[in-house]
């Protein structure tokens, strides 16, 4: 297969350009014509240039939002009566990300040769997850591909919004923490050493807070290189350890036990779990397969392990609600509602209700988290900075009192 650069007319006035992979130049021309364009210029890219193009294309970052937009646009085109092959050709042209453009183009070519759409997507697991491919396959089998793609787009949009809100909620205290630490370090390493010369000339006994500040300032000034190296080594070791299953499990357990944050993370995970499982079951995927596809989207190892235990017991004839009850991570509200859904034969509706409930609880928890944490952070930073300022000013007050 070679890479060809082409110029073609979409309309008599509009000229489009791009790259396409094909066995021969004639095949490239046919592919361009099948996309609805009239080829004007098609030339093979030299081997060296092609390597650079492929490298750039393959390493381009593909965001989650781009996949969501692709899903919604493809669903809209199919629902409007556009054949999937033509719809993909349209999306190839309007996609600006070269990496994603190349992937859609590859899918277009394989689909044209007779492959199933879901099979084409499965060749790009880093872009289209197993869950995504399974949903598309279920849509193909049921003949409701556009509806499944709309569901996927809505699901991805809601998940992206939730993750974005959680990140924003955690970002504020992190920024405040770094600003506070930066302010304190600046005062101790730049301001304090200059004041120390004044204090030394005073020849009087310094207050205890000032002595503490001087000791901390001297320690930071003399050992800042070792502190930075130690901090970098700690982060590197921590990242390495978190690749190990046992370390990840410990970290997951700690996250669930954190005040305020733990409750927020649990609700976020349960909302995602419920919504994903609901979509899979609603699409006609068997419950055991649905559990296998849902498990990888759960970030927390403790919750994921408890959820996968239900898969083993469910395979032996138990029910999902009963097996989840044995794991203390899952609240009684969730397990009872799942049991009711299983008994009534409307498990997908129960899961939808759970997802709606936990998504709302997550949003409420984010608001409560930011409302409570903001004054706590301000108070904490204020006390520390206040101690530093007082430690610096006390000797000056002593001088004024001595003069008076």
N, C-alpha and C positions, 0 to 999 in steps of 0.2 A: 504494500500500500504506500502511495506517495501523497504528498501534501501539495495542493494546488491553490494558488491565489487567483481570485476571480473578480471581475467587474461585470455587473449585469444590470439590466433595466427592469425595475419593478413596474414602472409606467413610462410612457414616452418621455416624461420630464424628470423622473426620479431615478437616479443611479445608485446602486448599492454595491458594497465591496465586502469581501470576507475570504476566509480560508475553508477549504473542504478536503476531506481525505477520500481518495479513490484509487482503484487499481491502475486505471489509465486515464488519459485526458478525455477520451470519449465518455467514459463512465462519469467523470466529474461534470461534464456538460449535461448529461442526462439527469444527474442529481439536481443540478441547478434549475433545469427546466421543470422537474417535478416539484420544486419548491415554488413554482409559479413565476420564475424570472426568465428574461431573455438574455443569454450570455453574450457579452460584448468582447471580453478578453479573459482567457483562461491560460495560465502558465504555471508550469511546475516550479516549486521552490527548491533551490539547491539543497543538497544534503545537510550542509553546515547551517544554512538559514533555517531549514526545517527543524533541526535539533533545537535551535534557539527558540523557535516558535512553539514547539511542543513543550519545551521546558517551561516557558512562560505560561502557556495555556494550562498545563497540568498542575502548576504550583499556584495558580491564582486562587485566592481564598473565596469560597462560596458560602455566603451567609445563610442563616436559617430563613431570613426574610425573603431572600431570592427564591428559595424553594417553595415557600408559601405563595408568593406571587405567581410563580410558574404553575402551581397546582390550580389556583383560582382561574387564571387566564385560560389554561387548557380546558378546564371544566366548562367555562363560559363558551369557548369556541365549539366544543363538542355538542353542548346543549343547543347551540344555534344552528346545528346541522352540518358543521364543517367536519369532514372526515379527519380522523386522528392524524393521518400522515400529513395532510395539508396543514392541520393545526400546528403540528410540530415544526413544519417548515416556516410558518409565520413566526413562531416563538424563537426559532434559531436566529432569524433576522433581527428581531427587536431586542434580543438579550445583549446587554452591553458588556457583561463579565465574560472575558474570553475563555476562561476555564469552563464555565457553565455552558457557554455557547458551543464549545467543542463537544461536551458531553451530550447535549441535546442533539447535536448533529450526528454523533455516533449512534444514539438511540434511533434517530430518524432512519439512518442507513440500515441498521439491523432490522428494524420494523418493516422496512421496504422489502427485505429479503425473506420475510415470512415469519420472523420471530414474534412471540407474544410481547406485549408492551411491558408486562411485569417482569418477564425474563430479561428484557433489555435493561430495565432499571436495576435489577439485582446484580448486574456486573459492576455497579458503582456503590458498594456498601457504605463508603465514607460520606456519600452524598444522600443516597436514599436508604434509610434504615430498613431493617428486616420488617419492622412494624409497617412502614410505608408501603413496602413491596407487597406484603400480605394483604393489606387493605385494597391495593390496586388489583391484585389477583382475584380477590373476592368480588370486586366490582366487575371485572371482566367476565367471571363465571356467571354472575347474576344478570348481566346485561345492563347494569346501572353504574357504569364507570363514571359518568359525569357527576352523579349524586355522591358517590364515594369521594371523588376529588374535591367536591364542595365541602363535604364533611371533614376531609383532611385539612383543607385550607382553614376552615373555621376552628378546628382543633388546634392547629399550629399557631394561629393568631392568638387564641385564648392562652395557650401555654407561654408564648413569647411575651404577652402582656403581663402574665403573672410573674414570670422570671424577672422581667424588667422592673416590676414594682418591688419585688423582694430585694433586688440588687440596689435599687435606689434607696430603699429603707435602710440597708446596711451601709451604703456609701456615705451617708451624712455623718454618722458617728465616727467612721473611719477617718474622714477628712478632718473632723474636729480633733480627733486624737492626734493625727500627724501634725496639724497646725499647732496644737498645744505643746506637743513634745518639741517641735522645732523652735517655738518661742522660748521654752525653758532652756534648751541646749544653747541657743544664741545668747541668752542672758548669762548663762554660767560660763560659757567659753570666751565671750567677747567683752561683755560688760563687767562681769565680776573681776577678771584679772586687773582691769584698770582701777577699779575701786580698791582692790587689795593694796595697791601702793599707797593710797591715801590712808587706809586703815593702819598700815605698818608705820607710817609717820606719826600717827596719833600717840602711839606708845601707851595706850590704855587697854584694859581688859575688854575683849570683845564679847558681845552677847552670844549665847549658845546657838540661836538660829544662824547667826553670821558665821560662826565657826563651822557649822554643818555645811553651809553653802560653800565656804572656802575649801573644805575638804573635798566636796563633790566636784567643784570647779577644777581643782588641781588634778584629781583623778581623771576627769574627762580630757583635760588638756594634755596630760602625759600619756594617756593610754588610748586615745581615740582610734589610732590605727588598729590596735589589737581588738578593740570593741567592734569595729566594722568587719574585720576579718572573722571574728568569732560569730558575729551575727550572720554573715554570709555563709559560713560553714554550717551553722545551725539550720538555716533555711534549706541548704543543699541536702543535708542529712535527712531533714524532715520530708522533703519531696521524694527522696530515694526510699525512705521507709514506708511512705504512703502507697508505694507500688506493691508492697507486700500485703497479702490478704489479711493477716492478723492485725497489722498496724492500721489498715483501713477500717477494720471492724472496731477497733478501740476508738479511733477518731469518730466513727459514726455514732458509737455509744455516747461519747462525750458531747457531741452536737445535740443529741436528743435530750440530754440532761441540763443543757445550758438554760439559765433563767431567761424568760421571754423568747429568746431565739429558738430554743428547743421546740416549744409549742408551735411557733410559726413554721418551722421546717417540717414538722410532722403533718400539719394541715396542708402544706403545699404538696408534700409527697402523696398524701391520701387523695387529694383532689386530682392530681395527675394520674394516679393509679386507677381511680374510679372512672375518670373520663376515657382513658385509653381502653380499659376493659369493656366499657359500655359500647364504644365504637366498634370494637372487634366482634363482640357478640351480636350487635345489631346488624353487622355486615354478613352474618351467617357463619362465622368461624367457630368451630367447636370450642367448648370451654377450656379443655386441656391445652389446646394449641394457643388459645387466646392468653392463657396464663404465661406460657413460654414466651410469647411475643411482648407481653406487658412487663415482665420482670426486668429486662435490660434498661428500661426507661427510668427505673427507680434508682436514685442516686445513693440513698442511704443503705449500707450493707445490712444493717440489722432488720430494717423493714423488708428488704429484698429477700433475705434468707427466710424470714417468717412467711412471706408470701409464697415462696417456692416450696415450703413444707406442705402447703395446702395442695400443691400439684401432686405430690406423692400420695397423699391420703385420698385425694379426689380420684386418682387412678385406681385406688383399691375399693372404691364404692362409697366413700364418705361424701358429705356435702361441703360446699365452699364456706358457708357461714359457720358451720360447726368447727371446721379445721382452723379458721382464722380466730375463733374464740380462744383457742389454746395459746395463742401468741398474745402476750400482754400489750404489745405495741398497738394493736388494732382496737379502737374503742368499742364499747358495747353497742353504741348507736349504729356503727357501721356493720358489725357482724349480725345484729338483729335484723336490720333492714335487708341485708343480703339474703338471710334465711327466709324472710317473708317473700322476697322476690323469687327465690328458688321454688318455694311451695306453691306460689301462684302462677309460675311459668312466665313471669315478667321480670326476669333478672336485669335485663337491659334498662328497664324503667327505674328499678331500684337504684342501679348504679348511676343513672342520670341524675336522680334526686340527690344521691350522695355527692356527686361531683359538683352540682349546683350549690349544695350546702357548704361543702368544704372550700369551694372557691370564694364564696361570700365570707366565710369565717377567716380565710387567709387575708382578704382585703381589710376586714375589720381588725385583724391582729396587726397588720402592717401599720394602720392608723394609730392603734393603741401603743404599738412599739415605739413609733417615732414621737408620739406625744409624751410618753413616760421617759424615754431615753434622753430627749433633748435637754430638759432641766437637770437631769442627773449628770450629763456630760458637762454642762455649763457650770454646775456647782463644783464638780470634781476639778475641772481645769482652773476654775476661779480660786479654789482653796490652795492648789499647788502654786499657781502664779502669785497669789497673795502672800504665801509663805516666803517665796523668793524675794518679792518686793520688800516685805517687812524686814527680812534678813539683811537686805542692802541698806535700808533707811535707818535701822535702829542705831548704828554707830553715829550717824549724822545727828540724830536726836540727842544722843549722849553729849556730843560736842556743844550743841545749843544749850543744853541744860547746864553744862559745866561753865560756859561763858556767862549764862544768866546768873 
